[in-house]
Amino acid sequence: MTEFDAVVVGGGHNGLVAAAYLAREGWGVCVLERNAEVGGCVATEELTLPGYRHDVMSSWHPLFHLSRAYADFGGELARHGLEYLNTDAWTTASVGADGSTVRGHRDPVRSAAELSPRDGAAYLAEIEGFEAQADLVGALMGEELHSARALRLIAGLGRRLGRRGGLRFGADMLASSRAWLESRFEGSEPAHLHAPWVLHTGLDPDAAGGGFLTLAIAASPHAVGMPVVKGGSGGFARAFRSLIEAGGGVVRTGAEVERIVVRGGRAAAVRAGDEEIVATRAVIANVTPTQLYGRLLAGAPMAAEPAREAARFRYNRRSGMVVHVALSAPPRWRDERLAEVPIIHFSEGTDQVSLACAEAAAGLLPRTPTVVVGQPTVIDPSRVPEGAGLIWIQLQEVPRVPRGDAAEEIEVREGGWSEALVDAYVERVLDRVRPHVEDLDGLRLRTVALPPPELERRNPNLVGGDIYAGEAALDQSYLWRPLPGFGSHSTAVAGLYQCGASTYPGPGLNAASGRIVARAAIAAARGRGPAAAGRRLAARLRQ
């Protein structure tokens, strides 16, 4: 039997962040990760050919640079080998089938110049309005919403905005991405550039709440650029591991936790293989609610209601897929301006994105998919052999279980994502890119695709290939994430906390939930804070 102050189940980035805070506090902490490396969705592998370092899933880290965790640990992580590279120029672009291109620049004035004079002025006004409230909104995104601190932040925002301003702000928070784009702008260029970005929040263009998030994503590169880790995102996980171990923590890989042991109504230990690892103060689970209540707590003495709610937790019917392509040389873009843009969307605007989302949700391969092409080597050429290139393709409108093809061109058989089906769909995706790159097929050396089943195999939090670890609809966000009756990072079991993309504030490399649970565990150990209220709630539920 081994004993620690805290055991972290799952070495995704929020689990690592939580462990780093606890180790800094002087706690004995152990991180248990089922895979051979920590990092979860933050990983780098030579997936295609030797010397080509591909970010398997997560690649771009602006949200982390905006996080409190980066402010707290950035200097230490640098000393443990984490080095970021960035751009002060163009950050993103969107290309239509006709070759029309709209670009976004780190300087908002340069971005606005890509639009009509009227829309450019409107864009700058939106960015200015967002930045005026970004301090309080950002702080709120890093707090437990069920806490006095969050209430004080909300009250402060209300006082700043006033009654009418607060009502307008609330309406904006609930608006869809389509509503935001169509109510603010007249031309097609803003939607062409920004409509695809709502997919990166787990929402579609018509979902409530997407408008504010689209604006937040638009504002982020203006604030911090488009940072990538030198040599690949795996350096992020290695630096955190080194930081934790330097603080006395233990990180174990190849260690899959099978059960959380509950004794006396409290999380007391975890079982990994034949070993019981005792947690004297806290267990932190960086997993989804269905894993937590359906597997790790199965059979544990606890109230039945949280398990029922967890069984109803929804995963997106639109899954993800990642395609990695090794190239003999950098892409030769017909529009030469794209050669210096790190992230390019191939999109026709709001209607096309919305239709592709609906097709994927209905189980169909989209006729015209939205394609995200990343060129990390624009910022970090060290990831490939000299003179070579690579592209990172993310698809966010993929059916979890394909039942047909919206274009009626690809044969879809029973059995889901066969190798033949993956190959056929990848060619459709590349057909979106081919007209814009000279001799793309001549440059291709090897292509590796990770369809939904492979994403889940690599990371069980990505259920059915849901790269956001749970539907981000309004009723499953904010106060109600992860569960409507238990929408906080505390759980129905005392001493047990949950973090990760399935919890508030949701998906993205924001490091927020890891920090929240660490602070809650530390406060509970000191006999104060939200976790004390969580213990009282757990006691009432056991009665």
N, C-alpha and C positions, 0 to 999 in steps of 0.2 A: 504494500500500500504506500502510495506517495501522497504528500500533502503540500498544498499551496494555499495562499490567501485567496486567489482567484484562478479559475480555469476558464479559458476562452475556447469555445467550440467553433472552429472554422477560422481559417487564416485569410479570409478576404480582407479588403483594405480597412473596413470598419472594425473588424476584430483586431487587426494590427494596431489601429489607432487607439482603441480601448486599452489594449495591453501596454502600449507606450505610456499612456497617462498613468496607469496603475503602477508601472515600474518606476516612473518618475516619483510617485508618491512613496516609494519604498516598499510596495507590496511584493510578495513572492507570487509571480504570475506564470502560468503555463498556457501556451497556445498549442492546440491540437488541430492539425490539418490532415485531411484524408489523402490529398495529392502529394506528389513528390516535392513540390515547391509551394510556398505560401504565395498569396497574392490574389487568389480567386480569379476574377476577370481581368486582373492586371498581370499579364504574363507576356513574355517574349520567347519565341522559339524559331529555330531554323526549319520552318514548316515545309519549304519548297526545296531549296538547295543549300549546300554549305556556304556560309558567308552571307546569306540573306536572313537578316534578323527581323522577323515579322511580329508586330504586336498582335497577339492572338485575338483579343477582343478590344479592351480599352486601350486607347492610344493618346488622346488629347486631354490635358489636365488643367483647363482654365478654372473649373470649379474648385479644385484642390487649392489652387493659388489664391482663390478668394476666401478660403476657409480659415476658421480660427485655428484649426490644427496646423495648418501651414505656418501661420504666424507664430505659433507656439514652438514648433519643432523644425521649421525650415533650416535654421542654422545648424542644428545638431545633425539633421539628415544629410546636409551637405558634407559635414565632417565624416559621415559614414558612407560617403560615395555617391550620393544622389546629386546629379548635375542636370539642370534643365537648359534647353536651348529654346529660343523663341524668335519671333519675327516682329519687326516694327513696320512692316509693309502690309501687303494684302493678306487677309486671313481666310476668306471664303469667296466662293462664286457659285452661280447657278447657270447651267447651260440648257437651252431648249433644243428640241429636235431640229429646229431651223438654224441652229448655230447662234441664236441670240444669247448674249452673256451679260449678266449683272454681277458686279463684284462688291465685296465688302472689305473695307480697309480698317486697320487698327485706329486710325484717326477718323472719328465720326464725320468730320467735315468732308474728308475724301470719300467716305461712303455716301454721304448725302449728294455729292456731285454726280454720282452714278444715276441719280433719279431726276425727275423733272424738277424745276425750281420750286413748284408748289409742294410736291411730295418730299423734296429734300428738306425744306423748312419744317414740314410736319414731322419728319423723321428726327431731326435735331431736337424739336420740342418734346417728342416722346422720350428720347434718351435723357434729356435734361430733367424731365419730370421724374423718370425712374431714378436717376442718380440722386435727386433731392431726398428721396425716401430710402435709398439703398442701405444706409447705415442701420436703421431700425428694422427694415425688412430682413436684411442679412443676419442681424442678431437674432431675430425671431426664428429664422430657419435653423439656427443652431441651438435652440432651446427646446426643452420638453414643453409641449403646448399645455399639458396638464400641470402647470406650475405657476407659482406666484410671480416668478421672474417674467414668464411669458405674458401674464396679465398686465404687468407693469409696462412692458414694451408696447403692448396693444394700446394701453391707455395713453402712453406717450405719443404714439402715432396718431391717435384720435385727437389729442390736444393740438398737435402740429397741424393737422389737416382741417380741423373744424368740422362742424356738423355736415355741411353740404359737401365739403371736400372728402370727408370720410365716406359718405354715401356713394360718391362717384368712384372713390377708390375701391370700395366693396364691389360695386358693379363691374369695374374693370377686372377685379380678381376672378370673377365668375364668367367673364366673356370667353367665347371660343376664339381660337386663332383666326378663323375666317372673319368673325365679327370685328376683331381688332383691326385686321388688315383692310377690310372693306369700309369701316367707319372712319379710318384715319387717312386713307390714301385714295387717290383717283386713278393713277396709272397702274399698269400691270407689273411694273418692275419690282415694287416692294414685295408683292406676293410671290413673284418669280424667285426672289432671293430668299425670303424668310419662311414661306409656307412649308418647305421641307424640314425646317428645323423643329417644328412641333413634334415630328416623329421621334426626336431625340429625348422627348419627355415621356414617351410611352402613350401619347394621346394622338388622336387624328384631328384634322383641321376643324371639325364641327363639335368637338368635345368641350364641355364646360370647363373653364379654368385654363384652357390652352393659350389664350391671348396674352395673359400676364406672363406666362412662362416663355412664350415666344419672344416677348419684349426683353425678358431677363437674359435669354440666350443671346439676343442681338447685342445687348449692352456688355456682356461679359468680355468678348475680345477687345472691345474698346478699353476696358479697364486693365486687362492683364495679357492681352495677346492670345496666342495659340501655343502654349508651351508643350514641349515633348521632352521625354527623358533621353539624355544622350545614350546611345547604344540600345535603346529599347525600354519599354515601360517596366520590364522585369527588374530594372535597377531600383524602381520605387519600392518593390517588395523586399529586395535584398537590403536596402538601406534601413527599412523599418525593422527587419529581423535583427540586423546588426545593432541597432539602437536599443531594442528590447533586451537582447542578450548582454549588451554592455551595462544595462541597468540591473542585471541579475536575473532577468527573466529566462524562461526556457521555451524554446520553440521546437516542437516535434512534428515532423512530417511523416506521411505514411501511417498516420494514427487516426483511424475512423472511430468516432464516438458512436456507440450503439444505444446508450441509454443515459439519461440524467437520473441520478438516484435522489429520491425525495424521502427525507426522514423528519418526522415531527412537523410536517407541513413546510419544510424548508429544503431548498436545493442543497444537498450535502456533498455530492460527489458525482463523478461521471464514470461510466464503464467504457473502456476501450480495449477490445479483445478480452483477455483474462485479467486485466489490470483494473483496479479501482483507484481513481485519483481523487483525493479528498479536496474540497474547496471550503475553507473555513469561513470565508466571508461572502463570496459571490461566484455564481456561474453566469457567464455571458455567452449567449447562443447567437452566432452570426448565421442564422438559418431562416427559412421561411416558416410561417405559422403552421402549414401542413406538416412540415418536417418536425417542428418543435412539439406540437400537441399530438400529432398522429403517429410519430415514431419514437422520438426521444423521451417523451413523457407517457407513452402508452403503458397503461396499467398503474401509473403513479396515483397515490391518494390525493385527489384534488376535486374541485367542483367540476361538474359535467358541462356547464355552459360555455366556458372558453373553448373546450374541445369541439363543441357543436359549432361555434362561430368559426373556428379555424377550418373545419371541414367545408365551410361555405366560402372560404377565401377564394377569390377568383383570379385566374391567370388569363392573360390576354389571348384571345383567339388568333391574333396576329403574332406570329413568332418572328425570330430573327435568323439571319444567315450571314456568315462572314466568308469572303472569298479573298484569297491571297494569291497574287500573281508576281512571279519573279521575271524580270525583264533584263535583256542584254544591255539595254541603255535606257536612260530616262525617256518618258513618253514625249514624242514629238507632236505637240499640240498644233493643230491647224490655226487656232487662235493663240498666237505666241504668248499672249498675256497670261494664259493659264499655267505656264511653266513655273511661275513663282507663287502659285496659290496652294496652300497646304490642303484645303478641303474643298471639293467641288461636288455640288449636287447636280444630277441630271434630272430635270423636273420641268413640267409644263405649267406649274402654278397650283393654286389651291384646288381646283376641280380635279385635276389629274391625281394629286396626292389623295384626295378624299375618295375617289373612285377606286384607286388601287387598294386603299385600306378596306373598303367595303368588300372588294373581291376576295382579298385574303381572309377576312373574317368569315366569309361564306364558304371557305375551303377551296377557293380557286387560285390558280397561279395568275397573278395580275398580268393583264395584257400589256400594260405600260408601267413597269415598276419604277419607283423612285430609287435612284442609285446614288449612293454616297461613295465617292472616290477620294481616298486619302493619299496624299503624297508626303509622307513624313520625311523623306529624303530631301525635300526642298529646304527643310530646317536642319536635318541631321543626316548628312551624306555618309556618316560612318556605318550606317546600317547595311550597306551593300558593298560588294567588291568595287574597286575603283572603276568608274565609267559605267557601272550598271545602274539599274533602277528597280523599283518595286511599286506596286499599288496595293492598297488596302481597301477593300470594298465591303461596305456594310449595307445590308438589306433589312428593312424593318416592316415590310409588308408581305410576309411569307406565311402561307397557311400552316397551321400546326400540323394538321393531317390533310394533305391535298386530296381533294375529291374530283377535281376537274381542272380544265384550263380555260380561262376566260376568253382566250383567243382561239380555242379549239384547234390548236396546232400541235401541242405536245400530248402524247398519250399518257394518261394517268391511270395506273393500274392499282388494284388493291395491294395493301402492304406498305403504303406510305412512301417515304423518301428512299427509293432505291437509288443505286449508284447511277443508273441510266437516267433517271428523272433529274437527279441533281445536275448531271452533266448537261442535259438538255436545257434546264432552266438557267444555268450559268451562261450558256451561249446566248440566250435571250438577253440576259443582263449585259453581257459584253456587246451585244448589238446596239445598246444604247450609247456605248462609248466609242465603238469603232469609227463612226463617221467623223469623229473629232480628233482622232489620233492617227497620224500617218503610219500605215503598216503595223497596226497593233499586233496582229498575229505573227508577223515576222519578228517582233521583239519578244514575244512570249517564249519563255523557257519552260516554265512549269506553273500549273495552276492547282491550288488546293482549296477546296470548299468545305466549310463546316456547316452542315445543315442542322435544323432544329434538334434531331435526336443526338447528334454529336455534341452540340452545345450542352445539352442536359447531362450527357455522359461525363463531360469534363467538369461540370459544375451542377450538382443537384438542385441548387437554388434556381436555376433557369428551367423551370418546369415546362416541358413541352417546347423548349427553345425560347421561352419568354425572357428576353434579355433584360427586362426590367423587374423580374422577380415578383410579379403581381400586377394586376390591372391597376392603372393609375386614375380611374374614374373618380369623380368628386366624392362619391359615397364611400370610397375606399382610400381616401387621402386625408391629410391634415389630422383633425381630431379623431378620425375613425380608422387610422392606419396604425397597426395592422388589422385590428378587429374592432367592430363598432362598439362593443361594450368594454373593450380593454385597449382602447386606442392610446397606448403609451408604451414606453420601453420597459416599464415594469410589467410583470406577468401575474398570473393567478397563483404563482408559487413564490413564497418569500425567498429573497436572495437570488432569484433567477431573473435575468434581464435579457431582452432581445434587441439585436441591432441588425443593420444591413438594409438593403434596398427595399425589403418588405415593410420596413418601419418608416416613420416620419424622419426626415423630410422626403424620403423616397429615393429613387434611383439616381445614379450619377456619382462621380468620384468627388463627393462633397465632404466626406470624412465626418459628417455631423453626428450621425447616430452613435458612432463609436465614442466620440467625445461625450455625448449626452449620457450614455450608460456608465462610462467611467466616473463622471462627476456624481451620478446618482449613487453608485456603489460606495464611493468615498464618503459622500454625505451620510449615507446610511450607517457606515462604520463609525461615524462620529456622532450618531444618534440624532441626526436631523435631516432635513431635506425631503424631497418628494418620495423617496424610497420608504421612509418611515410610514407615510400614509399608505404606500403600497402594502406594507406588512400588515397594517390594520385591515385593509381591504381583504387580503388573503385570509386573515383569521375569520372575518365575517363570512366569507364564502365557504369555509370549511365547516361552519356551524350547521 
